[in-house]
Amino acid sequence: MLIVGYVFALRSERRLCAEVQVNLAYRWFCKLGIEDRIPDHSVFCRARHERFRESGALRRVFEGVVAMCIATGRLGAKRSRSMRA
């Protein structure tokens, strides 16, 4: 679920849980069924502050995704006002 939060700029754990509660696409990505309970926001807050901050794991994932986008030509140094789909 944290990946959904980072990708869609959901900076609050409470907001992330609320979005996953109602968005079926987010539930599908997180492998949650319609009847499944969403974890409490405090679980993500603790994980973010205790586990991931020190390890830099999420930063490495982000940097890897950016590197793949650059390698495939989807992202480059040239800035543009419009982006082709």
Long-range contacts (C-beta under 8 A, 24 or more apart in sequence): 1-26, 1-30, 1-39, 1-44, 2-44, 2-47, 2-48, 2-52, 2-58, 3-29, 3-61, 4-29, 4-30, 5-44, 6-58, 6-62, 12-41, 13-41, 13-42, 13-44, 13-45, 13-48, 14-41, 16-41, 16-44, 17-41, 17-44
